[in-house]
Amino acid sequence: IGVLTGRFSYPNGMAGTQRIRLMARAMAEAGAAVNVWVDGLDGWTEARNFEATGEQNGIPFEYLLGKTQASHLKWRRVRDRFALALAARRRMAVADRHRSLDGLYFYTSVLKPDFERLVVRSQSKKLKFPVVIDLCEAPWTFKPQQSLVEKMVSPLWGADGVICISHFLEDWMRQENERTGRNVPHLYVPILVDINEMDPGASPPTGKTVLFAGSPAYDETLRFLLAAMQVVWAVQADCQLVITGGATEATLGSAVGGGGGKIRCAGFVERRALLREYSAASLLAIPLFDDIRSRARFPTKLGEYLASSRPVVTSGVGEIHRYLEDGVSACVTEPGDTVAFAEAICRLLDHPARGQAMGRNGRQVAERHFHYANHGARLLEFFTSLAVV
């Protein structure tokens, strides 16, 4: 199986990178020969990956341009996108000549059309291998305003099979197949985590800390969480909010409000440091909203939260009620209700033993449903069925 990362870097990165890494690992440990071809680059202001070739968990990877970081010059970044597409085309052709390509897992965008699909589709038709895309978010058909191309082209175009991260997207797929007159097969694979990355035996924290793992892109989520924390601080003045990701006090601006020194912006942290932040927190927060985005996806951080054995406070939307029981494996509140969210945080801070039990139950959910190794055999069966067709 070839794995083409789309515009994500590898093996270190954000949620998309973690999805790619664990999908590759699941298939490799189930018996497939997996090669990762990286056609994404680190941003010009960040450096997370330094080796252009190497192995991660025994799986070889290579950066198709022989470099890991994008240029700070826009014209060079544009040139590199076209060069990466051509390099991916050549790499697939070489793999075919060596008879080492039976299928391609292509992590391409479904938020907007991506010209790389044209390259991948032309090669798959020519070399006769199936292409599987991963449907992890609401596709462009849900956009209120669509371009002419988005109106004309289905998000399923170029795919011989689709992996769906939620039942919402499974239902959309069935409707899209009916609309387009196609019958693209699909496989449901939820969010993936490596439960062995987490230490469930870590000592419970001594202070009161709420952690949110986010980024500046989560503006609405941060505003909601900060509003909830104002309610918390009224009765839990010694509680600290920790925010990882790119948010800073400057980017939060006036939203910090009365938080003052009660907020610690940790910034982007290396993965092992992030996992330590999970273990050091009293509880982990992830507000969700009753919108298409939250109904369609299943956040990577929620799976990681659960695997950490720390109690979780979230909102009941999308896949949440399918896996989590309020008061048992997580605190699940109504989406958009800041007071209910704050009250759930306060209950866990007031009753740490109850939170520890909830965290253990949450970890069992992650072990049963989200551990990547549970899905490897199913993934290989899916690729095999497409190859036979």
Secondary structure, DSSP 8 states (H G I E B T S, - for coil): -EEE-TT--SSS-SHHHHHHHHHHHHHHHTT---EEEE---B-TT------SEEEETTEEEEETTS-SB--SSHHHHHHHHHHHHHHHHHHHHHHHHTT--S-EEE---SSS--THHHHHHHHHHHHT--EEEEE-S--GGG-SS--HHHHHS-TTTT-SEEEESSHHHHHHHHHHHHHHT----EEE----B-GGGS-TT----SS-EEEEE--TT-HHHHHHHHHHHHHHHHH-TT-EEEEESS--HHHHGGGGGGGGGGEEEEES--HHHHHHHHHH-SEEEE---SSHHHHH---HHHHHHHHTT--EEEE--TTHHHH--BTTTBEEE-TT-HHHHHHHHHHHHH-HHHHHHHHHHHHHHIIIIIBGGGGHHHHHHHHHHHHH-
